[in-house]
Amino acid sequence: MGSPPAVRYPRYRRRWRRGPPRPPRPWWRSLLDIAVFTAAAALILLAVRVFNQATVTPGNVDVIDGDSFRRGKDEIRLNGIDAPEYRQTCRDAAGRDWDCGKEAARALRTLVAGRTVECTGLDADRYGRLVSRCTVGDVVLNSEMVRLGWAIAYTRHGTLYVREEDEARRDKRGIWRGTFDLPEDWREIHRSDMHD
């Protein structure tokens, strides 16, 4: 007795129906999408600029060192420059140590004393400080501190104020009257001391 014949079931093919073809998208819809995207991007940029504004008024400025100060609870750092740390010393032409960090802070304090400081925030650094371009009247503090020789152009973050640094070095102003450690090198060496 043989095995029963295999049952064959009919194969069903599912036929997918395609709808009618979509009409091409009107050109004005693409233009509208671009306009909406551009407007949204502009609003975001405007919001960033507005919220990164800070006006520092006389009496509220507490200079920390040659490139940063405090307004209330906010700490503001001058963008594109690096000044000696407050406790940093430099060497004069005769090789004697002098308190260049305190002198840099004194120079910034003199520039802002009794005057309105206006700052445009560019970004916030990893310490939460507003990194800014600040002015007193027509004087850009960032540029002036480098020009007077109390800070260097911080080329790690761009080439702003390189011309002012060249001028200060040529005329032996401020820290350029002798020799000094780059502020970032000094910070690295004295990192543990700075938190005492």
MARBA-3410 file (N, C-alpha, C, O; in Angstrom, 1 decimal):
196
0.9,-1.2,0.0,0.0,0.0,0.0,0.9,1.2,0.0,1.7,1.4,0.9 ~ 0.7,2.0,-1.0,1.6,3.2,-1.1,1.1,4.3,-0.3,0.0,4.4,0.2 ~ 2.0,5.3,-0.2,1.6,6.5,0.6,0.6,7.4,-0.2,0.7,7.4,-1.4 ~ -0.3,8.0,0.5,-1.2,8.9,-0.2,-0.5,10.0,-1.0,0.5,10.4,-0.6 ~ -1.1,10.3,-2.1,-0.5,11.4,-2.9,-0.4,12.7,-2.1,-1.4,13.0,-1.4
0.6,13.4,-2.3,0.8,14.7,-1.6,-0.3,15.7,-2.1,-0.6,15.8,-3.3 ~ -0.8,16.4,-1.1,-1.9,17.4,-1.5,-1.2,18.6,-1.9,-0.3,19.2,-1.2 ~ -1.6,19.1,-3.0,-1.0,20.4,-3.5,-2.0,21.5,-3.3,-3.2,21.4,-3.8 ~ -1.6,22.5,-2.6,-2.5,23.6,-2.4,-2.1,24.7,-3.5,-1.0,24.9,-3.8 ~ -3.1,25.3,-3.9,-2.9,26.4,-5.0,-2.1,27.5,-4.4,-2.3,27.9,-3.2
-1.2,28.1,-5.2,-0.4,29.2,-4.7,-1.2,30.5,-5.0,-1.7,30.7,-6.0 ~ -1.2,31.3,-3.9,-1.8,32.6,-4.1,-0.8,33.6,-4.2,0.1,33.7,-3.4 ~ -0.9,34.4,-5.2,0.0,35.6,-5.3,-0.8,36.8,-4.9,-1.9,37.1,-5.5 ~ -0.2,37.5,-4.0,-0.9,38.8,-3.6,-0.4,39.9,-4.6,0.8,40.1,-4.7 ~ -1.4,40.4,-5.2,-1.0,41.5,-6.1,-1.2,42.8,-5.4,-2.2,43.2,-4.9
-0.1,43.6,-5.4,-0.1,44.9,-4.8,-0.6,45.9,-5.8,-0.1,46.0,-7.0 ~ -1.5,46.6,-5.4,-2.1,47.7,-6.3,-1.3,49.0,-6.0,-1.3,49.4,-4.9 ~ -0.9,49.5,-7.0,-0.2,50.8,-6.9,-1.3,51.9,-7.2,-2.0,51.7,-8.2 ~ -1.3,52.9,-6.4,-2.3,54.0,-6.7,-1.9,54.8,-7.8,-0.8,54.5,-8.5 ~ -2.6,55.7,-8.1,-2.3,56.6,-9.3,-1.0,57.4,-8.9,-0.8,57.7,-7.8
-0.2,57.7,-9.9,1.1,58.4,-9.6,0.8,59.7,-9.0,-0.1,60.4,-9.3 ~ 1.7,60.1,-8.0,1.6,61.4,-7.4,2.0,62.5,-8.3,3.0,62.3,-9.1 ~ 1.3,63.6,-8.3,1.7,64.7,-9.1,3.0,65.3,-8.6,3.3,65.2,-7.4 ~ 3.8,65.8,-9.5,5.1,66.4,-9.0,4.8,67.6,-8.0,3.8,68.3,-8.1 ~ 5.8,67.7,-7.1,5.6,68.7,-6.0,5.8,70.1,-6.7,6.7,70.4,-7.4
4.8,71.0,-6.3,4.9,72.4,-6.9,6.2,73.0,-6.4,6.7,72.8,-5.3 ~ 6.8,73.8,-7.3,8.1,74.5,-7.0,7.9,75.5,-5.9,8.9,75.7,-5.1 ~ 6.8,76.0,-5.7,6.6,77.0,-4.6,6.6,76.3,-3.3,6.9,77.0,-2.3 ~ 6.3,75.0,-3.2,6.4,74.3,-1.9,7.8,74.2,-1.5,8.2,74.3,-0.3 ~ 8.7,73.9,-2.4,10.1,73.8,-2.1,10.7,75.1,-1.6,11.5,75.2,-0.7
10.3,76.2,-2.3,10.7,77.5,-1.9,10.2,77.9,-0.5,10.9,78.5,0.3 ~ 9.0,77.5,-0.2,8.4,77.7,1.1,9.2,77.0,2.2,9.4,77.5,3.3 ~ 9.5,75.7,1.9,10.3,74.9,2.9,11.7,75.6,3.2,12.1,75.7,4.3 ~ 12.3,76.1,2.1,13.6,76.8,2.3,13.4,78.0,3.1,14.3,78.3,4.0 ~ 12.4,78.8,2.8,12.1,80.0,3.6,11.9,79.8,5.0,12.4,80.5,5.9
11.1,78.7,5.3,10.8,78.4,6.7,12.1,78.0,7.5,12.3,78.4,8.6 ~ 12.9,77.1,6.8,14.2,76.7,7.4,15.1,77.9,7.7,15.7,78.0,8.7 ~ 15.2,78.8,6.7,16.1,80.0,6.8,15.6,80.9,8.0,16.4,81.4,8.8 ~ 14.3,81.1,8.1,13.7,81.9,9.1,14.0,81.3,10.5,14.3,82.0,11.4 ~ 13.8,80.0,10.6,14.1,79.3,11.9,15.5,79.4,12.3,15.8,79.7,13.5
16.4,79.2,11.3,17.9,79.3,11.6,18.2,80.8,12.1,19.0,81.0,13.0 ~ 17.6,81.8,11.4,17.9,83.2,11.8,17.4,83.5,13.2,18.0,84.2,13.9 ~ 16.2,82.9,13.5,15.7,83.1,14.9,16.6,82.5,15.9,16.8,83.1,17.0 ~ 17.1,81.3,15.6,18.0,80.7,16.6,19.3,81.5,16.8,19.7,81.7,17.9 ~ 19.8,82.0,15.7,21.0,82.8,15.8,20.8,84.1,16.6,21.6,84.5,17.4
19.6,84.7,16.3,19.3,85.9,17.0,19.1,85.6,18.5,19.6,86.4,19.3 ~ 18.5,84.5,18.9,18.3,84.2,20.3,19.6,84.0,21.0,19.8,84.4,22.1 ~ 20.6,83.3,20.3,21.9,83.1,20.8,22.6,84.4,21.1,23.2,84.6,22.1 ~ 22.5,85.3,20.1,23.1,86.6,20.3,22.5,87.4,21.4,23.2,88.1,22.2 ~ 21.2,87.4,21.5,20.5,88.2,22.6,20.8,87.7,23.9,21.2,88.4,24.8
20.8,86.3,24.1,21.0,85.8,25.4,22.5,85.8,25.8,22.8,85.6,27.0 ~ 23.4,86.0,24.9,24.8,86.1,25.2,25.3,87.5,25.4,26.5,87.8,25.3 ~ 24.4,88.4,25.6,24.7,89.8,25.8,24.9,90.0,27.3,24.1,89.5,28.1 ~ 25.8,90.8,27.7,26.0,91.2,29.1,26.5,92.6,29.2,27.5,92.9,28.5 ~ 25.9,93.4,30.0,26.4,94.8,30.2,26.9,94.9,31.6,26.1,94.7,32.6
28.1,95.3,31.7,28.8,95.4,33.1,28.8,96.8,33.4,29.5,97.6,32.7 ~ 28.2,97.2,34.5,28.1,98.6,34.9,29.2,98.9,36.0,29.6,98.0,36.7 ~ 29.6,100.2,36.1,30.6,100.6,37.1,30.2,100.2,38.5,29.0,100.3,38.8 ~ 31.1,99.7,39.3,30.8,99.3,40.6,30.5,97.8,40.8,30.6,97.3,41.8 ~ 30.2,97.2,39.6,29.9,95.8,39.7,31.0,94.9,39.1,30.8,93.7,39.0
32.1,95.5,38.8,33.2,94.7,38.2,34.2,94.4,39.2,34.7,95.2,40.0 ~ 34.5,93.1,39.3,35.6,92.6,40.2,36.6,91.9,39.3,36.4,90.8,38.9 ~ 37.8,92.6,39.1,38.8,92.0,38.2,39.4,90.8,38.9,39.9,90.9,40.1 ~ 39.5,89.7,38.2,40.2,88.5,38.8,41.6,88.4,38.4,42.5,88.2,39.2 ~ 41.9,88.6,37.1,43.3,88.7,36.6,43.3,89.5,35.3,42.3,90.2,35.0
44.3,89.4,34.5,44.4,90.2,33.3,43.5,89.9,32.2,43.5,90.6,31.2 ~ 42.7,88.8,32.3,41.8,88.5,31.2,40.4,88.0,31.6,39.6,87.5,30.9 ~ 40.1,88.3,32.9,38.8,87.9,33.4,38.3,88.7,34.6,39.2,89.3,35.3 ~ 37.0,88.9,34.7,36.5,89.6,35.8,35.1,89.1,36.1,34.6,88.2,35.4 ~ 34.5,89.5,37.2,33.3,89.0,37.7,32.3,90.1,37.7,32.6,91.2,38.1
31.0,89.8,37.3,29.9,90.7,37.5,28.8,90.0,38.2,28.2,89.1,37.7 ~ 28.6,90.3,39.5,27.7,89.5,40.3,28.2,88.1,40.4,29.3,87.9,40.9 ~ 27.4,87.2,40.0,27.7,85.8,40.1,28.4,85.3,38.8,28.9,84.2,38.7 ~ 28.3,86.1,37.7,28.8,85.7,36.4,30.3,86.1,36.2,30.7,87.2,36.6 ~ 31.0,85.1,35.7,32.4,85.3,35.4,32.6,85.5,33.9,32.1,84.7,33.2
33.3,86.5,33.5,33.5,86.8,32.1,35.0,86.8,31.8,35.8,87.4,32.5 ~ 35.3,86.0,30.7,36.7,85.9,30.3,36.8,86.6,28.9,36.0,86.4,28.0 ~ 37.9,87.4,28.7,38.1,88.1,27.5,38.5,87.1,26.4,39.5,86.3,26.6 ~ 37.8,87.1,25.3,38.0,86.1,24.2,39.3,86.4,23.4,39.7,87.6,23.2 ~ 40.0,85.4,23.0,41.2,85.5,22.1,42.5,86.0,22.7,43.4,86.2,22.0
42.5,86.1,24.1,43.7,86.5,24.7,44.0,85.6,25.9,43.1,84.9,26.4 ~ 45.2,85.6,26.4,45.6,84.9,27.6,46.6,85.7,28.4,47.7,86.1,27.9 ~ 46.2,86.1,29.6,47.1,86.9,30.4,47.7,86.1,31.5,47.3,85.0,31.8 ~ 48.8,86.6,32.1,49.4,85.8,33.2,48.4,85.6,34.3,47.6,86.5,34.6 ~ 48.5,84.5,35.0,47.7,84.2,36.1,48.0,85.2,37.2,49.2,85.7,37.3
47.1,85.4,38.1,47.3,86.4,39.2,48.6,86.2,40.0,49.3,87.2,40.3 ~ 48.9,85.0,40.3,50.1,84.7,41.1,51.3,84.4,40.3,52.3,84.0,40.8 ~ 51.2,84.6,39.0,52.4,84.3,38.1,53.4,85.3,38.2,53.1,86.5,38.3 ~ 54.7,84.9,38.1,55.8,85.9,38.1,56.5,85.8,36.7,56.5,84.7,36.1 ~ 57.1,86.9,36.3,57.9,86.9,35.1,59.3,87.4,35.5,59.5,87.7,36.6
60.2,87.4,34.5,61.6,87.9,34.7,61.8,89.2,33.9,61.5,89.2,32.7 ~ 62.5,90.1,34.5,62.8,91.3,33.8,64.1,91.1,33.0,64.6,90.0,32.9 ~ 64.5,92.2,32.3,65.7,92.1,31.4,66.9,91.6,32.2,67.9,91.1,31.6 ~ 67.0,91.9,33.5,68.1,91.6,34.4,67.9,90.2,35.0,68.8,89.7,35.7 ~ 66.8,89.5,34.7,66.6,88.2,35.2,65.9,88.2,36.6,65.8,87.1,37.2
65.5,89.3,37.1,64.8,89.4,38.4,63.3,89.1,38.2,62.7,89.5,37.2 ~ 62.8,88.4,39.2,61.3,88.1,39.2,60.5,89.3,39.5,60.9,90.1,40.4 ~ 59.4,89.4,38.9,58.4,90.5,39.3,57.0,89.9,39.1,56.8,89.0,38.4 ~ 56.0,90.5,39.8,54.7,90.0,39.8,53.9,90.5,38.6,53.1,91.4,38.7 ~ 54.1,89.8,37.5,53.5,90.2,36.2,52.0,89.9,36.2,51.2,90.6,35.6
51.6,88.9,36.9,50.1,88.6,37.0,49.4,89.6,37.7,48.3,90.0,37.3 ~ 49.9,90.1,38.8,49.2,91.2,39.6,49.2,92.5,38.8,48.3,93.3,38.8 ~ 50.3,92.7,38.0,50.4,93.9,37.2,49.4,93.9,36.0,48.8,94.9,35.7 ~ 49.2,92.7,35.5,48.2,92.6,34.4,46.8,92.8,34.9,46.0,93.5,34.3 ~ 46.5,92.3,36.1,45.2,92.5,36.7,45.0,94.0,37.0,44.0,94.6,36.8
46.1,94.7,37.5,46.0,96.1,37.8,45.8,96.9,36.5,45.0,97.9,36.5 ~ 46.4,96.5,35.4,46.2,97.2,34.1,44.7,97.1,33.6,44.1,98.0,33.2 ~ 44.1,95.9,33.8,42.7,95.7,33.4,41.8,96.5,34.3,40.8,97.1,33.9 ~ 42.2,96.5,35.6,41.4,97.3,36.6,41.4,98.8,36.2,40.4,99.5,36.4 ~ 42.5,99.3,35.8,42.7,100.7,35.4,41.8,101.0,34.2,41.1,102.0,34.1
41.8,100.1,33.2,41.0,100.3,32.0,39.5,100.3,32.3,38.7,101.0,31.6 ~ 39.0,99.6,33.3,37.5,99.5,33.5,37.1,100.4,34.7,35.9,100.5,34.9 ~ 38.0,101.0,35.4,37.7,101.7,36.6,36.7,102.8,36.3,36.9,103.7,35.5 ~ 35.5,102.8,37.0,34.5,103.8,36.9,33.8,104.0,35.5,33.2,105.0,35.3 ~ 34.0,103.0,34.7,33.4,103.1,33.3,32.5,101.9,33.0,32.6,100.9,33.7
31.6,102.1,32.1,30.7,101.0,31.7,31.4,100.1,30.7,31.9,100.5,29.7 ~ 31.3,98.8,31.1,31.9,97.8,30.2,30.8,97.0,29.6,29.9,96.5,30.2 ~ 30.8,97.0,28.2,29.8,96.2,27.5,30.5,95.0,26.9,31.5,95.1,26.2 ~ 29.8,93.8,27.1,30.4,92.6,26.6,29.4,91.9,25.6,28.2,91.8,25.9 ~ 30.0,91.4,24.6,29.2,90.5,23.7,29.7,89.1,23.8,30.8,88.8,23.5
28.8,88.3,24.3,29.2,86.9,24.6,29.3,86.1,23.3,28.5,86.2,22.4 ~ 30.4,85.4,23.2,30.6,84.5,22.0,30.3,83.1,22.3,29.8,82.3,21.4 ~ 30.6,82.7,23.5,30.5,81.2,23.9,30.6,81.1,25.4,31.0,82.1,26.1 ~ 30.4,79.9,25.9,30.7,79.7,27.3,31.7,78.6,27.3,31.7,77.6,26.5 ~ 32.7,78.8,28.2,33.8,77.8,28.2,33.4,76.6,29.2,32.3,76.6,29.7
34.3,75.7,29.4,34.0,74.5,30.2,33.8,74.8,31.6,33.3,74.0,32.4 ~ 34.3,76.0,32.1,34.1,76.4,33.5,32.8,77.2,33.7,32.5,77.7,34.8 ~ 32.0,77.4,32.6,30.8,78.1,32.7,31.0,79.6,32.5,30.0,80.4,32.7 ~ 32.2,80.1,32.2,32.4,81.5,32.0,32.0,82.0,30.6,32.1,81.2,29.7 ~ 31.4,83.2,30.6,31.1,83.7,29.3,32.3,84.3,28.6,32.9,85.2,29.1
32.7,83.7,27.5,33.9,84.1,26.8,33.5,85.2,25.8,32.7,85.0,24.9 ~ 34.0,86.4,26.0,33.4,87.6,25.4,34.4,88.6,24.8,35.6,88.5,25.1 ~ 33.8,89.4,23.9,34.6,90.6,23.4,34.0,91.8,24.2,32.8,92.0,24.1 ~ 34.8,92.5,25.0,34.3,93.5,25.8,34.9,94.9,25.4,36.1,95.0,25.0 ~ 34.1,95.9,25.6,34.5,97.3,25.2,34.2,98.2,26.4,33.3,98.0,27.2
35.1,99.3,26.4,34.9,100.4,27.3,34.9,101.6,26.3,35.9,102.0,25.9 ~ 33.7,102.2,26.1,33.6,103.2,25.0,34.1,102.6,23.7,33.5,101.6,23.2 ~ 35.1,103.2,23.1,35.6,102.8,21.8,36.7,101.8,21.9,37.2,101.3,20.9 ~ 37.2,101.5,23.2,38.3,100.7,23.4,37.9,99.2,23.6,37.0,98.9,24.4 ~ 38.4,98.3,22.8,38.2,96.9,22.9,39.2,96.4,23.9,40.4,96.4,23.7
38.7,95.9,25.1,39.6,95.5,26.1,40.5,94.3,25.7,41.7,94.3,26.0 ~ 39.9,93.4,25.0,40.7,92.3,24.5,42.0,92.7,23.8,43.1,92.4,24.1 ~ 41.7,93.6,22.8,42.8,94.1,22.0,43.8,95.0,22.8,45.0,94.9,22.6 ~ 43.2,95.8,23.6,44.1,96.8,24.4,45.0,96.1,25.4,46.1,96.5,25.5 ~ 44.5,95.0,26.0,45.4,94.3,26.9,46.6,93.7,26.2,47.7,93.6,26.8
46.4,93.2,25.0,47.5,92.6,24.2,48.4,93.7,23.7,49.6,93.6,23.8 ~ 47.8,94.8,23.3,48.6,95.9,22.7,49.5,96.5,23.8,50.6,97.0,23.5 ~ 49.0,96.6,25.1,49.8,97.1,26.2,50.8,96.2,26.7,51.6,96.5,27.6 ~ 50.8,94.9,26.2,51.7,93.9,26.6,51.4,93.2,27.9,52.2,92.5,28.5 ~ 50.1,93.2,28.3,49.7,92.5,29.5,49.0,91.2,29.2,48.6,90.5,30.2
48.9,90.8,28.0,48.3,89.5,27.6,48.9,89.2,26.2,49.4,90.0,25.5 ~ 48.8,87.9,25.9,49.2,87.5,24.6,48.0,87.1,23.8,47.0,86.8,24.3 ~ 48.2,87.1,22.4,47.1,86.6,21.6,47.0,85.0,21.8,48.0,84.3,21.7 ~ 45.8,84.6,22.1,45.7,83.2,22.4,45.4,82.4,21.1,44.3,82.2,20.7 ~ 46.5,82.1,20.4,46.4,81.6,19.0,45.8,80.1,19.0,45.5,79.6,17.9
45.7,79.5,20.1,45.1,78.2,20.2,43.6,78.3,19.7,43.1,77.3,19.1 ~ 43.0,79.4,19.8,41.6,79.6,19.5,41.4,80.6,18.3,40.3,81.2,18.2 ~ 42.5,80.9,17.6,42.3,81.8,16.5,43.5,82.8,16.4,44.4,82.7,17.2 ~ 43.5,83.7,15.4,44.6,84.6,15.2,44.2,86.1,15.5,44.9,87.0,15.0 ~ 43.2,86.2,16.3,42.9,87.6,16.7,44.0,88.2,17.6,44.7,87.5,18.3
44.2,89.5,17.4,45.2,90.2,18.2,46.6,89.9,18.0,47.5,90.2,18.8 ~ 47.0,89.2,17.0,48.4,88.8,16.7,49.2,90.1,16.3,50.3,90.3,16.8 ~ 48.5,91.0,15.6,49.2,92.3,15.2,49.5,93.1,16.5,50.6,93.7,16.6 ~ 48.6,93.1,17.4,48.8,93.9,18.7,49.9,93.2,19.5,50.7,93.9,20.1 ~ 50.0,91.9,19.5,51.1,91.2,20.2,52.4,91.5,19.6,53.4,91.8,20.3
52.5,91.5,18.3,53.8,91.9,17.6,54.2,93.3,18.0,55.4,93.5,18.2 ~ 53.3,94.2,18.0,53.6,95.6,18.4,54.1,95.7,19.8,55.1,96.3,20.1 ~ 53.5,95.0,20.8,53.9,95.0,22.2,55.3,94.3,22.3,56.1,94.8,23.1 ~ 55.5,93.2,21.6,56.8,92.6,21.7,57.9,93.5,21.1,59.0,93.6,21.7 ~ 57.6,94.1,20.0,58.6,95.0,19.4,59.0,96.2,20.3,60.2,96.5,20.4
58.0,96.7,21.0,58.2,97.9,21.9,58.6,97.5,23.4,58.7,98.3,24.2 ~ 58.6,96.2,23.6,59.0,95.6,24.9,58.0,96.2,26.0,58.5,96.7,27.1 ~ 56.7,96.1,25.8,55.8,96.6,26.7,55.3,95.4,27.6,55.3,94.2,27.3 ~ 55.0,95.8,28.9,54.4,94.8,29.8,55.3,93.6,30.0,56.5,93.7,30.4 ~ 54.8,92.4,29.8,55.5,91.2,30.0,56.6,91.0,29.0,57.5,90.1,29.2
56.6,91.7,27.9,57.7,91.6,26.9,59.0,92.3,27.3,59.9,92.3,26.5 ~ 59.0,93.0,28.4,60.3,93.6,28.8,61.3,92.6,29.3,62.5,93.0,29.4 ~ 60.9,91.4,29.5,61.9,90.3,29.8,61.4,89.0,29.3,61.0,88.9,28.1 ~ 61.4,88.0,30.1,61.0,86.7,29.7,59.9,86.2,30.7,59.7,86.6,31.8 ~ 59.1,85.2,30.1,58.0,84.7,30.9,57.6,83.4,30.4,57.8,83.0,29.2
56.9,82.6,31.2,56.3,81.3,30.8,54.9,81.7,30.2,54.2,82.6,30.7 ~ 54.6,81.0,29.1,53.2,81.2,28.6,52.2,80.9,29.7,52.4,79.9,30.4 ~ 51.2,81.7,29.8,50.2,81.5,30.9,49.7,80.0,30.9,49.5,79.5,32.0 ~ 49.4,79.4,29.8,48.9,78.0,29.8,49.9,77.1,30.3,49.6,76.1,30.9 ~ 51.2,77.3,30.0,52.3,76.5,30.6,52.4,76.6,32.1,52.6,75.7,32.8
52.3,77.9,32.5,52.4,78.2,33.9,51.2,77.5,34.7,51.4,76.9,35.8 ~ 50.0,77.6,34.1,48.9,76.9,34.7,49.1,75.4,34.8,48.8,74.8,35.9 ~ 49.6,74.8,33.8,49.9,73.4,33.8,50.9,73.0,34.9,50.7,72.0,35.6 ~ 51.9,73.8,35.1,52.9,73.5,36.1,52.4,73.7,37.5,52.7,72.9,38.4 ~ 51.6,74.7,37.7,51.1,75.1,39.0,49.6,74.8,39.3,49.0,75.4,40.1
49.1,73.8,38.5,47.7,73.5,38.6,47.3,73.1,40.0,46.2,73.5,40.5 ~ 48.1,72.3,40.7,47.8,71.9,42.1,47.8,73.1,43.0,47.0,73.2,44.0 ~ 48.7,74.1,42.8,48.8,75.3,43.7,47.7,76.2,43.5,47.3,76.9,44.4 ~ 47.1,76.2,42.3,46.0,77.2,42.0,44.7,76.8,42.7,43.9,77.7,42.9 ~ 44.6,75.6,43.2,43.4,75.2,43.9,43.5,75.2,45.4,42.7,74.7,46.1
44.7,75.7,45.9,44.9,75.7,47.3,44.1,76.8,48.0,44.2,77.0,49.2
END
